[in-house]
Amino acid sequence: MALLRLMADSVNQSGREKLWVVHVNHGLRGQASEDDQQFVVESAKSLGLRVRTRSLPADTLSPEQTADGLETAARAARYAFFEEVAREVEARYLVTAHHQDDQIETVLHRILRGTGIAGLSGIATARQWLPGIGLVRPLLPFRRREIVDYLREIDQPWREDATNAGQDFTRNKIRNDLLPKLREDFGEQVEQSLYRLSLQATECQEVINDLVDDLVEAAVTIADSTTVHIDLGKLCDVRPYLVRELLVRIWRDQKWPRQDMTQLHWHKLSELAFGQTDAVADVLPGAIRAAREADVLILRR
């Protein structure tokens, strides 16, 4: 609601005609979910904004899923609808209301799962989402309490998701149990330390990305839509870490599945790249085969 008011109040009526409010009713909280949707629709219309909603079919999110699996499925369904509307209205940006508390929780969550520098960066302030469409999060520098203070100041009602206080999701456990315990034991600066870590990791990753850009230009050839060739001769003096980052970049650019790629998979690929003999790696997640022929690493889906 804070994001909605900030955007609507910052433009004139002509500008408001360019804004679309998009809401997904996941149907996970019964009448509360219906009330949320109605609240969003009425709020958008009161501001003269166009609004699109979607209620997910009952079988879209299976209650048999694990809590975190359910959260992932809900996010996928939500962003699929965002994409549908964005393409239909020819949007240039998707704007979401993630804030600094979300960032802190994300960084801590990734530390607990195991992550590299890119993961420590947390949520990006802005990035390309789809070709020609950016994803922007203008509230990321602000704490949740600042946002609530703003809503009170402008007398704007909002709704709370009661499940945020539960313990079903890992993120809720971090928010409601772990972070309060860390504050109690190590002081209020814990959260700001995590936030500063994300900013420093972002700067570090930007340097790495620039170096990887050079490696892509020098050593990578996209043979066709399913095949990538890497000239290993151009990587002889490159540090192993940057080679692994290059491989991750290829996976991202080719839109190959990265979530199923474990550290073991990346390690096997690195061994193949640095090895001295021709070899074939195991078939990787997403039916991707990696083979080395002389000084060329061939990745083929």
C-alpha positions in Angstrom: 0.0 0.0 0.0 2.9 2.3 0.7 4.3 1.7 -2.8 0.9 2.1 -4.3 0.4 5.5 -2.7 3.9 6.7 -3.4 3.6 5.9 -7.1 0.0 7.2 -7.5 0.7 10.4 -5.5 3.9 11.2 -7.5 2.2 11.6 -10.9 -0.8 13.5 -12.3 -3.9 11.8 -13.7 -2.2 11.3 -17.1 0.6 9.5 -15.2 -1.9 7.4 -13.3 -3.3 6.1 -16.5 0.1 4.4 -17.1 -0.1 2.4 -13.8 -1.5 -1.0 -13.5 -2.1 -2.6 -10.1 -1.8 -6.4 -10.2 -2.9 -8.7 -7.4 -2.9 -12.5 -7.1 -5.2 -14.2 -4.6 -3.5 -17.4 -3.6 -6.5 -18.7 -1.8 -4.5 -20.0 1.1 -6.2 -18.0 3.9 -9.9 -18.5 3.2 -12.0 -15.3 3.7 -8.9 -13.3 4.6 -7.5 -13.9 1.1 -10.8 -12.7 -0.5 -10.9 -9.6 1.8 -7.3 -8.8 0.7 -8.3 -8.9 -2.9 -11.3 -6.7 -2.4 -9.2 -4.2 -0.4 -6.7 -4.0 -3.2 -9.4 -3.5 -5.9 -11.2 -0.8 -3.9 -7.9 1.0 -3.1 -6.8 1.0 -6.7 -10.1 2.3 -8.0 -10.3 5.0 -5.3 -7.0 6.3 -6.7 -8.2 6.1 -10.3 -5.9 3.2 -11.2 -6.6 0.2 -13.3 -6.4 -3.1 -11.6 -6.1 -6.8 -12.6 -6.6 -9.7 -10.2 -6.4 -13.4 -10.5 -7.7 -16.0 -8.0 -5.7 -19.2 -8.3 -7.6 -22.5 -8.9 -7.9 -24.6 -5.7 -5.5 -27.2 -7.0 -2.7 -24.8 -8.1 -1.0 -24.8 -4.7 -1.1 -28.3 -3.2 -1.4 -28.4 0.6 0.7 -31.6 0.5 3.8 -29.5 -0.5 6.3 -28.6 2.1 5.9 -25.1 3.5 8.9 -23.7 1.6 7.8 -25.6 -1.6 4.4 -24.0 -1.2 6.0 -20.6 -1.0 8.1 -21.3 -4.1 5.0 -22.5 -6.1 3.0 -19.4 -5.0 5.8 -17.1 -6.1 6.0 -18.9 -9.5 2.2 -18.6 -10.0 2.3 -14.9 -9.0 5.1 -13.9 -11.4 3.5 -15.9 -14.2 0.4 -13.6 -13.9 2.7 -10.5 -13.6 4.3 -11.5 -16.8 1.0 -12.1 -18.6 -0.3 -8.7 -17.6 3.0 -6.9 -18.3 3.1 -8.3 -21.9 -0.6 -7.5 -22.5 -0.3 -3.9 -21.4 3.2 -3.5 -22.9 4.7 -2.5 -19.5 8.3 -1.3 -19.2 8.7 -2.0 -15.5 7.4 -4.3 -12.8 7.7 -2.5 -9.5 7.5 -4.4 -6.2 7.5 -3.3 -2.6 10.4 -5.3 -1.1 12.0 -3.4 1.8 15.2 -3.5 3.9 13.8 -6.1 6.3 13.1 -8.4 3.4 16.7 -7.9 2.3 18.1 -8.7 5.8 16.0 -11.9 6.0 17.0 -13.0 2.5 20.8 -12.6 3.2 20.5 -14.5 6.5 18.5 -17.2 4.8 21.1 -17.6 2.1 23.9 -17.7 4.6 22.1 -20.6 6.4 21.6 -22.5 3.1 25.1 -21.9 1.9 25.8 -19.2 -0.7 28.5 -17.4 -2.6 29.2 -13.7 -3.0 26.3 -13.3 -5.5 23.9 -14.8 -3.0 25.1 -12.4 -0.3 24.0 -9.5 -2.5 20.5 -10.5 -1.7 17.6 -8.8 -3.6 18.6 -6.6 -6.5 17.4 -3.0 -6.4 16.9 -3.1 -10.2 17.5 -5.7 -12.9 16.2 -6.9 -16.2 13.2 -9.1 -15.6 12.0 -9.9 -19.1 13.4 -8.6 -22.5 12.5 -4.9 -22.5 11.0 -5.0 -19.0 12.8 -4.0 -15.8 12.2 -5.1 -12.3 12.5 -2.3 -9.8 12.3 -2.2 -6.0 12.4 1.4 -4.8 11.6 0.7 -1.2 14.6 -1.6 -0.6 16.6 1.1 1.4 13.8 1.5 3.9 13.0 -0.4 7.1 9.5 -1.8 7.6 8.9 0.5 10.5 9.7 3.5 8.4 7.1 2.4 5.8 4.5 1.8 8.6 5.2 5.3 9.9 4.6 6.7 6.4 1.3 4.9 6.1 0.2 6.3 9.5 1.3 9.8 8.5 -0.8 9.8 5.4 -3.7 8.0 7.1 -3.6 5.1 4.7 -5.1 1.8 5.9 -3.3 -1.5 5.1 -3.9 -5.2 5.8 -1.6 -7.6 7.6 -1.1 -11.2 6.4 -1.7 -13.2 9.6 0.5 -16.1 8.3 3.6 -13.8 8.7 3.4 -14.4 12.4 3.4 -18.2 12.0 6.3 -20.6 12.0 5.5 -22.6 8.8 8.0 -21.0 6.5 11.7 -20.8 6.9 11.6 -17.0 6.3 9.0 -16.7 9.2 11.3 -18.6 11.5 14.2 -16.3 10.6 12.0 -13.2 11.1 10.2 -14.3 14.3 12.8 -16.4 16.1 16.3 -16.1 14.8 16.7 -12.4 14.2 15.1 -11.5 17.6 17.5 -14.0 19.3 20.5 -12.5 17.4 19.5 -8.9 18.5 19.1 -10.1 22.1 22.5 -11.8 22.1 24.6 -9.5 19.9 22.8 -6.1 19.9 20.6 -4.1 17.6 23.5 -3.6 15.0 23.1 -7.2 13.8 20.6 -6.4 11.1 22.5 -3.4 9.9 25.6 -5.5 9.7 23.8 -8.0 7.4 22.4 -5.1 5.3 25.9 -3.6 4.9 27.2 -7.1 4.0 24.7 -7.2 1.1 25.7 -3.8 -0.2 29.4 -4.8 -0.1 28.7 -8.1 -1.8 26.7 -6.2 -4.5 29.7 -4.0 -5.2 32.1 -7.0 -5.2 29.8 -8.9 -7.6 29.6 -6.0 -10.0 33.4 -6.2 -10.3 33.2 -9.9 -10.9 30.5 -9.4 -13.5 32.7 -7.0 -15.4 35.5 -9.5 -15.5 33.1 -12.3 -16.6 31.8 -10.0 -19.4 35.4 -9.9 -20.8 35.7 -13.7 -20.5 32.4 -14.2 -22.3 33.6 -12.0 -25.2 37.0 -13.7 -25.4 36.1 -17.4 -24.9 32.5 -18.2 -25.4 30.7 -19.0 -28.6 27.0 -19.7 -28.8 26.9 -22.4 -31.5 23.1 -22.6 -31.6 20.1 -22.4 -29.3 21.2 -25.6 -27.4 25.0 -25.6 -27.7 27.7 -23.5 -26.2 31.5 -23.8 -26.9 34.1 -22.5 -24.4 37.7 -22.0 -25.7 39.7 -23.2 -22.7 42.9 -22.0 -24.2 41.7 -18.4 -23.4 41.2 -19.3 -19.8 44.6 -20.8 -19.0 45.6 -17.9 -16.7 42.2 -17.2 -15.3 41.5 -18.0 -11.6 39.2 -21.0 -11.0 36.7 -18.8 -9.2 36.1 -16.7 -12.3 35.8 -19.7 -14.5 33.1 -21.0 -12.2 31.4 -17.6 -12.4 31.6 -17.8 -16.2 29.9 -21.2 -16.1 27.1 -19.8 -13.9 26.7 -16.8 -16.3 26.3 -19.3 -19.3 23.6 -21.2 -17.4 21.8 -17.9 -16.6 22.0 -16.5 -20.2 20.9 -19.8 -21.7 18.1 -20.0 -19.1 19.2 -23.5 -18.1 18.0 -24.7 -14.7 20.3 -23.5 -12.0 18.3 -24.4 -8.9 19.1 -28.1 -9.3 22.8 -27.4 -9.9 24.6 -28.3 -6.7 28.1 -27.4 -5.6 29.1 -30.9 -6.7 27.8 -30.3 -10.2 29.8 -27.0 -10.5 32.9 -28.7 -9.1 32.6 -31.5 -11.8 32.3 -28.9 -14.5 35.3 -27.0 -13.2 37.4 -30.2 -13.1 36.4 -30.8 -16.7 37.5 -27.3 -17.7 40.8 -27.6 -15.9 41.6 -31.2 -16.8 44.3 -32.1 -19.3 42.5 -35.0 -21.1 39.3 -35.3 -23.1 36.4 -36.5 -20.9 32.7 -36.5 -20.6 31.0 -35.3 -17.4 27.8 -36.8 -16.0 24.6 -35.5 -17.6 23.7 -32.4 -15.6 20.3 -31.3 -14.4 18.1 -30.1 -17.2 19.5 -32.8 -19.5 22.7 -30.8 -20.2 25.8 -32.8 -21.3 29.3 -31.4 -20.8 32.2 -32.8 -22.8 35.8 -31.6 -23.4 37.4 -32.0 -26.8 41.0 -30.8 -26.8 40.9 -27.2 -25.6 37.1 -26.8 -26.1 34.4 -27.4 -23.4 31.1 -28.2 -25.2 27.9 -27.7 -23.3 24.8 -29.1 -25.0 21.2 -29.4 -23.9 
